């Protein structure tokens, strides 16, 4: 890995891409620390330090982790990359429901550009909705429960509209950063922004564990995280390789095909998307209970049930529901994104077949059988990684909320993004070497 990075810095064009990517990541972190206008930043810092690790932080823990801690601080990039990720997932799922989206997906680069445009529009709508919700919770004193100070300096309608516009503009700028990194930099821009947000949380949460639990526990956490990283890398690299044979074809005076390759099916075919789905779904009832709470503090029976079982991340009901949702969304997302019949038709179109299976429906049935077999361990693996911080709840900063920066979800994202970025860097290096050889 280090040799690939060193070789990339010796190539002027790759060095330019790497430095440009690092520059955009630095700007992203600067915007995450820049306070929004109309927000009492001194009160925000005081309240975050006061309720850090409590139930308030636990409700938004995954979204706050993706934003690098910017959300609870109400900074310019408080919304972060979450609306764009959610919009991309929704548009991808709608390709199964809306025939127009399915046609665009099959049109190649032109259709993909149109889908990207739809994703941008939807992400802006979601950013406005999320910014309005965030500002409304801050104005009602429900963003950080237990905070005695007002987070907003101006609670008037005009002042709140200004904050919503600034947060929405920040989300649009973050989206542009991500697309710029993907087009002109190294790696996937959106993934690298999430990676940067998680990495920014590591020093502060590590320091909190060291101060609250001592050096022995901190050392044990570091060893556990190292073992977790090894396990995540092992599973993420695991795949089932299905051999594919291409028949020989004579076109004019030339013969094509006759080669052997394989179709790789990853154990974790869904990636981290099911975890994001499950966390978002668990976040909705908590948000609904907060928005419908009376000013007197009285709660109805369903609000009390949500507070008891779906707000506390250490609750057995929360852990069981979270695990079940991750497993369900893993199967759901794999079924949506991988169509065995479509793959079988593509292989038949190009003269490919699986040894021992006829092209068409028998090939599709075999691919479906193999996919269902490897999806089960992948779903269980994702569920175990997702609930790991909740099972180790006592290691958090105050013992009431998990330290997600040292949790399984963070390890999954960091490993996936790191491996993907290194692979892209090595691929560009290989292309560079081929170009030099051809010259």
Secondary structure, 3 states (H helix, E strand, C coil): CHHHHHHHHHCHHHHHHHHHHHHHHHHHHHHHHCECCCECHHHHHHHHHHHCCCHHHHHCHHHHHHCCCCCCCCECCCCCCHHHHHHHHHHHHHHHHCHHHHHHHHCCHHHHHHHHHHHHHHHHHHHHHHHHHHHHHHHCCCCCCCCCCCCECCCCHHHHHHHHHHHHHHHHHHHHHHHHHHHHCCCCHHHHHHHHHHHHHHHHHHHHHHHHHCHHHHHHHHHHHHHHHHHHHHHHHCEEEEEEEECCEEECCEEECCCEEEEEEECCCCCCHHHHHHHHHHHHHHHHHHHCCCCCCCCCHHHHHHHHHCCCCCCHHHHHHHHHHHHHHHHHHHHHHCCHHHHHHHHHHCCEECCCCCCCHHHHHHHHHHHHHHHHHHHHHHHHHHHHHHHCHHHCCCCCCCCHHHCHHHHHHHHHHHHHHHHHHHHHHHHHHHHHHHC
